[in-house]
Amino acid sequence: FAPKSIVMNRNRLRDEGATYLAGAFTALGSLQHLSMFENSINAPGIIALANAFKSNPDLEEIDLSDNTFTSEGGIAMASVLPSLPNLHTINFDDCLVRSEGLSAMAEAFDRSCHNLKEVFMAHNEADGPSGMAVGRALVAKPYIETISLNGNMFGATVVAELQGMFSTTSILQSLSEDEDEDGDDGDGRLDYNDEGADSEGDGPEQHRDNVSVASVDTLLDRLSFPTEVMRLEEAKAALQNPSGAKICQLGRQLDVLQLAVQAIQDNVRQVAVAFAEACNVVRQGEVQANSAEAFVDCLLSASLLSPQVSADLLVSEILIEMNLLKSEEKVVPRLSDTCGGLMLLRHVVMQSYFPRSSASLLAAFITKRSKVLSSDVQEERSRLLQILYTM
C-alpha cells in the first residue's frame, strides 16, 4: 500500500492531526500529490508536514491553502523545497506566510524548483521586497505558467514593477488593488472532487491511472495506525513500561516523544529497555522499522547528549539487554530479536550522536563468542562490525 495522492480538505485537522499525519507521510515516502486546504493548521503542524516532505522526494503538487503558516512555518516549508525536484504546483494562498516566509520561498525558488509551473501565494501579508524577490526568482523558470501574488502589501510601485516584469506574458495573475479578494475559480487548488462539490468528471476518477486517493480513515486503517494521538503524560508512562506498539506510535509522534524522553534520558537502564523493545519490532515491516529508527534516534540522542550520562555505561546496559554482557543485578533482558538488535545498532552507530569513543567497547562484545550470536545473525553481525572497525 503506497498511495501517491492524499486529499484531506476541510477536516479541521489542526496541528495535532497534521503532526500525526506527518508521521504517516514520512513512513509512506510515496506521495506525489497532497491537498490539505482549510484544515486550521498553524505553524507547528506546517513544520511537521515540511519535515515529512523530505521523505517524499517525488512530490509534484502541494495545496496547503487557507492554513496559517506564519513566517516560522513559511521558512520551514521553504527549507524543504530544494529537496523536491519534481515539484510543479504550489498553492500557499491565504497562509499568512508574511514577508520573512515569502522571502525564504523566493530564495528556494531562485536556487531550485526548476520544474515549477504554478505558484499561488496570494493574500499572505507580504511586503514589496519579498514580492519582488519572488518575481525575480520565477521570471526565468522555463515551465512557469501561472503566478498568483494578489492581495499582499506590495505597494503600487512594486505592483507596477511586477506587472512590467511579466508584461509580455499572461503568467502573472491580476495585481490590481481593487480586485475582489474572493477572485474567480482560478484559485489553484488541486483538481479533485472534494466534499460538497457537485461537479462531475473532475474528481479522482480522472487520476485513477496514476494516482490513488486515500481518505483519512482508509489511510490510517491500512497502515494500522492507532486512532488516538498519544498525549504527553501517556507518552511518559509508555516510556516507563515500553512495548513494541507504543514505540511504533511514539516513533510517529516525535514532537511528543522529544518532550517525553526527558523523563528517562538520564536513566540508562530505562533507556536500554526502551531500545530493546524497539529492536523487537524493527523487522516487522517497513513502517515499523522507520518508526523504530525514529524512536531510537530521538531517545539515544537525548540520552547521549545529557551531561549526566556516561556513553560507555549506556552501551553496557544495551549489551546487557542483548544478553551479551552479564549484569551484577538480576536483569531479564527484554530483547527477543537479536538480528533486529544488530540491525538497529548498525543504524545507531552511523548517526552523529553516537560517540566514536564507544565503538571499541561495542565491537569487543560483538566479536565475542556467544550463544545469542548464532549462525543466523552472522550477516548482520558482520555488517555491524565492518562499520565499527572503521570508526
Buried (B, 14 or more C-beta within 10 A) or exposed (E): EEBBBBBBBBBEBBBBBBBBBBBBBBBBBBBBBBBBBBBBBBBBBBBBBBBBBBBBBBBBBBBBBBBBBBBBBBBBBBBBBBBBBEBBBBBBBBBBBBBBBBBBBBBBBBEBBEBBBBBBBBBBBBBBBBBBBBBBBBBEBEEBBBBBBBBBBBBEEBBEBBBEBBEEEEBBBEBEEEBEEEBEEEBBBBBBBBEEEEEEEEBBEEBEEEBBBBEBEEBBEEBEBBEEBBEBEBBBBBBBEBBBBBBBBBBBBBBBBBEBBEBBBBBBBBBBBBBBBBBBBBBBBEBBBBBBBBBBBBBBBBBBEBEEBEBBEBBBBBBBBBBBBEBEEEBEBBBEBBBBBBBBBBBBBEEEBBBEEBBEBBBEBBEEEBEEBEEEBEEBBEBBBEBBEEB
